[in-house]
């Protein structure tokens, strides 16, 4: 049986998509605004050479978003300045990036050979010799319709705002971040029922979150952490723990109260009914 005929609605219009490849490898769809054959309004690659203070090359950037200047010969002690313009008369600086060192800061002049990338929405770009000593200065410019995003570019030093954030001064980090501050309170054995009271330690560093105490003794006793909110005039015990003979105990109190000399923490130990022969007591502030 033959296949039935295929019919289409009266309003159905066949459509074909045709594209061509640009010289830089990108594709462009053929349309009424871009029929085949298509001629780019500006050449993709331009070469220029000079032997004096003069413009090496100047090109329009229609259909292009950026590119790279390749300085193949820099002459002897010559400076090349890069610029951009919308009217071809008034020129302003064009920042470029060394393609071999993308982590470097943008510059607007060069004195050596290399490939220097740029991105610009201006109508014209140019390279010119602004300082000439001797030799031939040669530059090859290649423009691109699609430009790769610049990455790894460092921020030049200064105090410029980034959006609503401003960064000033210099931050230097070395060693351990937020190190703790420790103290050896006592290693002297206590008599029966004797009490050791440590020094009140001010919480002067905002990064400290904890005050801890550790005790070891060969006789039973009790370990305390005391707090003062009035510069040491009065203390209140805020934590305590029994210490068994020949064992250790550890207390950790979360720091609270105003940061400064008015808020103090100290360690305190009360020995039991038997004379000690071994006693170790320490304390300290820490960030975690």
HUWOWO-V105987 format. One record per residue. N is the residue number from 1. RES is the residue in three letters. PSI is psi in degrees with one decimal (* if undefined). Layout:
N:RES:PSI
N:RES:PSI
//
This chain:
1:UNK:129.7
2:UNK:153.3
3:UNK:140.8
4:UNK:150.5
5:UNK:147.1
6:UNK:128.4
7:UNK:154.4
8:UNK:151.3
9:UNK:157.4
10:UNK:-30.5
11:UNK:-1.8
12:UNK:128.0
13:UNK:119.1
14:UNK:146.0
15:UNK:139.1
16:UNK:138.0
17:UNK:122.9
18:UNK:138.1
19:UNK:158.3
20:UNK:160.8
21:UNK:129.2
22:UNK:170.3
23:UNK:-22.6
24:UNK:9.1
25:UNK:-7.5
26:UNK:159.9
27:UNK:146.5
28:UNK:130.4
29:UNK:136.8
30:UNK:134.2
31:UNK:180.0
32:UNK:-31.7
33:UNK:-20.3
34:UNK:72.6
35:UNK:162.9
36:UNK:145.1
37:UNK:152.8
38:UNK:132.2
39:UNK:125.3
40:UNK:139.9
41:UNK:-21.8
42:UNK:144.9
43:UNK:147.3
44:UNK:-33.9
45:UNK:128.9
46:UNK:139.9
47:UNK:140.7
48:UNK:148.1
49:UNK:143.8
50:UNK:161.2
51:UNK:34.8
52:UNK:-179.4
53:UNK:106.9
54:UNK:167.4
55:UNK:126.7
56:UNK:-47.9
57:UNK:150.8
58:UNK:123.1
59:UNK:155.1
60:UNK:154.4
61:UNK:16.7
62:UNK:134.3
63:UNK:-0.2
64:UNK:150.2
65:UNK:-3.4
66:UNK:-164.4
67:UNK:-151.6
68:UNK:134.0
69:UNK:123.7
70:UNK:106.8
71:UNK:103.9
72:UNK:-20.5
73:UNK:121.3
74:UNK:3.7
75:UNK:-161.1
76:UNK:116.0
77:UNK:50.5
78:UNK:148.3
79:UNK:129.0
80:UNK:129.8
81:UNK:136.8
82:UNK:135.0
83:UNK:164.9
84:UNK:155.8
85:UNK:153.7
86:UNK:-21.9
87:UNK:-0.3
88:UNK:4.0
89:UNK:-48.6
90:UNK:118.8
91:UNK:142.9
92:UNK:167.1
93:UNK:144.6
94:UNK:108.2
95:UNK:138.9
96:UNK:159.7
97:UNK:133.6
98:UNK:114.6
99:UNK:-22.7
100:UNK:-11.1
101:UNK:69.1
102:UNK:-9.6
103:UNK:-5.2
104:UNK:163.4
105:UNK:152.2
106:UNK:147.8
107:UNK:169.5
108:UNK:-1.3
109:UNK:155.2
110:UNK:160.1
111:UNK:-0.7
112:UNK:172.5
113:UNK:159.0
114:UNK:175.1
115:UNK:127.1
116:UNK:113.9
117:UNK:155.5
118:UNK:160.0
119:UNK:130.2
120:UNK:142.6
121:UNK:8.4
122:UNK:165.3
123:UNK:-23.8
124:UNK:149.6
125:UNK:155.2
126:UNK:161.9
127:UNK:135.2
128:UNK:151.7
129:UNK:113.5
130:UNK:-22.7
131:UNK:124.2
132:UNK:137.4
133:UNK:-60.1
134:UNK:170.2
135:UNK:-179.9
136:UNK:132.0
137:UNK:120.8
138:UNK:133.5
139:UNK:135.3
140:UNK:120.1
141:UNK:127.5
142:UNK:122.9
143:UNK:152.7
144:UNK:140.3
145:UNK:-34.1
146:UNK:120.0
147:UNK:133.1
148:UNK:141.9
149:UNK:138.8
150:UNK:132.5
151:UNK:155.7
152:UNK:13.2
153:UNK:127.8
154:UNK:155.5
155:UNK:128.7
156:UNK:148.2
157:UNK:143.1
158:UNK:-171.5
159:UNK:22.6
160:UNK:144.7
161:UNK:144.5
162:UNK:99.1
163:UNK:-124.2
164:UNK:10.6
165:UNK:130.0
166:UNK:134.8
167:UNK:124.2
168:UNK:162.3
169:UNK:-174.3
170:UNK:129.5
171:UNK:123.1
172:UNK:125.7
173:UNK:126.0
174:UNK:153.0
175:UNK:-147.7
176:UNK:132.8
177:UNK:135.3
178:UNK:57.7
179:UNK:152.5
180:UNK:165.4
181:UNK:115.3
182:UNK:158.6
183:UNK:139.4
184:UNK:105.4
185:UNK:-41.5
186:UNK:145.6
187:UNK:16.8
188:UNK:125.5
189:UNK:146.1
190:UNK:149.1
191:UNK:170.5
192:UNK:131.2
193:UNK:13.9
194:UNK:159.8
195:UNK:131.0
196:UNK:130.1
197:UNK:119.9
198:UNK:173.8
199:UNK:139.8
200:UNK:126.1
201:UNK:123.3
202:UNK:142.0
203:UNK:81.2
204:UNK:-8.1
205:UNK:122.0
206:UNK:-20.4
207:UNK:-12.7
208:UNK:132.5
209:UNK:-17.7
210:UNK:147.9
211:UNK:127.4
212:UNK:158.5
213:UNK:140.7
214:UNK:135.3
215:UNK:142.9
216:UNK:136.7
217:UNK:153.2
218:UNK:-2.5
219:UNK:154.2
220:UNK:148.1
221:UNK:-165.5
222:UNK:133.5
223:UNK:136.4
224:UNK:151.6
225:UNK:125.6
226:UNK:152.0
227:UNK:143.0
228:UNK:137.1
229:UNK:6.1
230:UNK:45.5
231:UNK:31.2
232:UNK:3.2
233:UNK:-40.7
234:UNK:147.1
235:UNK:146.8
236:UNK:135.1
237:UNK:129.5
238:UNK:-15.3
239:UNK:150.9
240:UNK:156.5
241:UNK:136.9
242:UNK:142.4
243:UNK:117.9
244:UNK:156.5
245:UNK:138.6
246:UNK:37.0
247:UNK:174.0
248:UNK:160.3
249:UNK:150.3
250:UNK:134.1
251:UNK:141.2
252:UNK:119.9
253:UNK:132.3
254:UNK:128.5
255:UNK:134.5
256:UNK:173.4
257:UNK:170.9
258:UNK:138.4
259:UNK:125.1
260:UNK:-170.5
261:UNK:-13.9
262:UNK:-28.0
263:UNK:118.3
264:UNK:147.8
265:UNK:145.9
266:UNK:160.7
267:UNK:147.2
268:UNK:142.2
269:UNK:131.3
270:UNK:116.1
271:UNK:156.1
272:UNK:-155.2
273:UNK:0.7
274:UNK:138.9
275:UNK:135.5
276:UNK:155.1
277:UNK:-18.2
278:UNK:130.2
279:UNK:130.7
280:UNK:125.0
281:UNK:127.3
282:UNK:162.4
283:UNK:173.8
284:UNK:161.4
285:UNK:150.3
286:UNK:159.2
287:UNK:-24.1
288:UNK:*
//
